[in-house]
Structures are given as C-alpha cells and as structure tokens.
Amino acid sequence: MVACFIIVGIALALLVYYIIIKCQKYDLKELFFKTIISTLFVVLALVATYNSGKFTIFNLFVIIGLVLGLIGDILLDLKNIDLERTVGYTYGGFVAFGLGHIMYMTGLIMTYFKGNALFIICPIILDIIISIITLVMEKPLKLNYGSMKPTVFCYALCLFGTFSFALSLAIQNGFAVTSLNMFLVGATLFAISDLVLSGTYFGKDKERPIDFIMNYIPYYGAQYVIAFLLLFL
C-alpha cells in the first residue's frame, strides 16, 4: 500500500508542475510530463492489483480502460502541437476515451450486477436522458459542437453510462462495497471534468488557467481513484 501512496504523491507533484507550465505555454516538454502523469495511473493500477493479491475480470477491464485513457490523453494533447491534424487527434481522443468507458461499464456489470434487470434498464434510461440534455444545452451554454455533434453525443453516452451504471450498481449493492463506492466517486469526477472540458473545446474564452485547473484536478482524481480502488477488491 505504501508504494501506491508514493505513486500518487509523485503524480500529484508532477500534476501541479504540469498545470503551472501549461498555463504559460505548450510544447513537447509539457506533453512529456502529462504522459508521465497518465502513465502513473496505469502503474498504480498494476501495483494495486499486485498488492491486493487478486486479479479478476474487473481488474482486466479497469486496466484496459486506464490504458485507453492514457492513449486518449496523448492524442488530445498532440492536437495542440501538430496543428495540421488537430481534428484527427480530437476524434482519436474521443474514441479512445469512449472505448475506455465501455471497458469500465463492462467490468462493472460483469462484477457487481446481481441479476435484477431494473438495475440495467434504469441506468440506460438515465444515460440517454443526460446525453440528450448535453446536446440540448449546447446553445444555452454558448457552445458550438459543429460537425462533432454526433461524436459528442456518442461520447456522452459512454461517459454518462459509466456514471449511471456505477450509481445503479452501488444502489443495488446498498453502498456496501468499498471498491464500487470508490468507482462511483471516480465516475462522478470524470463527468465533472468532461463537462468543464466541453467548454474548453467548444466554447469561447475557456482556456484560462482556472479552466485547466477545473479540468485536470477532477480528471486525474477520477483516474487515480479508479486505479487505487483495485487495492480494495
């Protein structure tokens, strides 16, 4: 467990430094530091799995989801460096993160679902409603999804699906499973982070230091909580 806390401490220090330098400029050096921070949440998941002495199907899907998150991080930051391929990197990032959420959802259902179809149907309905609201709120929030609207909707289904299933299964298990409760916290932080990120990507004047802080803190909080929970399976 000590090793897990050391990894988190190193990542936190690097994150603070990364946010400071990103608020000033962005180049390959900043991408390098962000890649290290994201790689560390994969390392944390592996170390937590080793320390727990268990390797289940849930570990596998979570680790795959985290690796996809790492890939998504690299792709979305490359768009700030290779400006000729910005759109391609953006789509690639959305796909990587979307697949990551599908891995998370699959792991949750296979591990924590207890057989009552109501706890599958309800989160699907909730997911669809929230995703539709995401599109409906485009104009009121002064966003412009443009040609990426279908992609935004598909990604919203993946993002809020993770949150909806985590909430539903936590309720089904009476909030008595530590790892599942931690996953719900992670899924909530993920949703908060991406809601902030949507303003950065599709809004105007949303690349201020406060926007970076409000995006990265919940995002990395989400990934590290999800990785750390593997210690409690």
Buried (B, 14 or more C-beta within 10 A) or exposed (E): EEEBEEBBEBBBEBBEEBBEBBBEEBEEEBBEBBBBBBBBBBBBBBBBBBBBEEEBEBBBBBBBBBBBBBBBBBBBBBBBBEEEEEEEBBBBBBBBBBBBBBBBBBBBBEBBBEEEEEBBEBBBEBBBEBBEEBBEEBEEBEBEBEEBEEBBBBBBBBBBBBBBBBBBBBBBBEEEBEBBBBBBBBBBBBBBBBBBBBBBBBBEEBEEEEBBBBBBBBBBBBBBBBBBBBBBB
